[in-house]
């Protein structure tokens, strides 16, 4: 059970990084902002169900922390890319792909 909680916590953290990256580049409290915050939630619920960690109170501490830390890291990555690069979009995957394709 603890092993499942650790795996799900890491997964939630990694899942939220691209969504935090997206959130950092859109209007606060706009539609895209709300989507970037809420789209990961059904996936997290499915992870909870299929990993058998359930909805015990102590799991919220880990998963909510992982959610917000992943969102924050993604936003930080976006801020860092804006400082160091001229062309930045809302999509972390495309920005990384373009950088690697350009050979930088």
C-alpha positions as CSV (number, residue, x, y, z in Angstrom):
1,X,0.0,0.0,0.0
2,X,2.8,2.4,0.9
3,X,4.6,1.5,-2.3
4,X,1.5,2.3,-4.3
5,X,1.1,5.6,-2.6
6,X,4.7,6.6,-3.5
7,X,4.3,5.6,-7.1
8,X,1.0,7.5,-7.4
9,X,2.5,10.5,-5.7
10,X,5.4,10.6,-8.2
11,X,3.0,10.1,-11.1
12,X,0.8,12.9,-9.9
13,X,3.8,15.2,-9.6
14,X,5.1,14.4,-13.1
15,X,1.6,14.6,-14.7
16,X,1.1,18.1,-13.4
17,X,4.4,19.6,-14.7
18,X,3.1,20.2,-18.3
19,X,-0.2,21.5,-17.0
20,X,1.6,24.0,-14.7
21,X,3.7,25.0,-17.7
22,X,0.5,25.6,-19.7
23,X,-1.1,27.5,-16.8
24,X,1.8,29.9,-16.5
25,X,1.2,31.2,-20.0
26,X,-2.5,31.9,-20.0
27,X,-4.8,34.5,-18.4
28,X,-5.4,33.9,-14.7
29,X,-8.9,32.5,-14.0
30,X,-9.6,32.3,-17.7
31,X,-11.0,29.1,-19.4
32,X,-7.5,27.8,-20.3
33,X,-6.3,28.4,-16.8
34,X,-9.2,26.5,-15.3
35,X,-8.7,23.6,-17.8
36,X,-5.0,23.4,-16.9
37,X,-5.8,23.0,-13.3
38,X,-8.8,20.7,-13.6
39,X,-7.9,18.3,-16.5
40,X,-5.5,16.3,-14.4
41,X,-8.1,15.7,-11.7
42,X,-10.0,12.8,-13.3
43,X,-6.7,11.0,-14.1
44,X,-5.7,11.4,-10.4
45,X,-9.0,9.9,-9.3
46,X,-8.5,7.0,-11.7
47,X,-5.0,6.5,-10.3
48,X,-6.4,6.4,-6.8
49,X,-9.0,3.8,-7.7
50,X,-6.8,1.5,-9.8
51,X,-3.8,1.6,-7.5
52,X,-6.0,0.6,-4.5
53,X,-4.8,3.5,-2.3
54,X,-8.4,4.7,-1.9
55,X,-9.4,8.0,-0.5
56,X,-8.1,7.8,3.1
57,X,-7.3,11.2,4.7
58,X,-3.6,10.6,4.8
59,X,-3.3,10.1,1.1
60,X,-4.6,13.7,0.5
61,X,-1.5,15.1,2.1
62,X,0.8,13.4,-0.4
63,X,-1.3,13.8,-3.5
64,X,-2.4,17.4,-3.0
65,X,1.2,18.3,-2.3
66,X,2.4,16.5,-5.4
67,X,-0.3,18.2,-7.4
68,X,0.6,21.7,-6.4
69,X,4.4,21.1,-6.5
70,X,4.1,19.7,-10.1
71,X,2.0,22.7,-11.1
72,X,4.5,25.1,-9.5
73,X,7.5,23.3,-11.1
74,X,5.9,23.6,-14.5
75,X,5.2,27.3,-14.0
76,X,8.8,27.8,-12.9
77,X,10.1,26.0,-16.0
78,X,8.0,28.3,-18.2
79,X,9.3,31.4,-16.4
80,X,12.9,30.1,-16.8
81,X,12.4,29.5,-20.5
82,X,11.0,33.0,-21.0
83,X,14.1,34.4,-19.4
84,X,16.5,32.4,-21.5
85,X,14.8,31.9,-24.8
86,X,12.8,34.1,-27.2
87,X,10.3,31.6,-28.6
88,X,8.1,30.0,-25.9
89,X,4.6,28.6,-26.2
90,X,2.2,27.1,-23.7
91,X,3.2,23.5,-24.6
92,X,6.2,22.1,-22.7
93,X,6.5,19.1,-25.1
94,X,6.7,21.3,-28.2
95,X,9.1,23.8,-26.6
96,X,11.5,20.9,-25.7
97,X,11.1,19.3,-29.1
98,X,11.8,22.6,-30.9
99,X,14.9,23.2,-28.8
100,X,16.2,19.7,-29.4
101,X,15.4,20.0,-33.2
102,X,17.3,23.3,-33.4
103,X,20.4,21.6,-31.8
104,X,20.6,24.0,-28.8
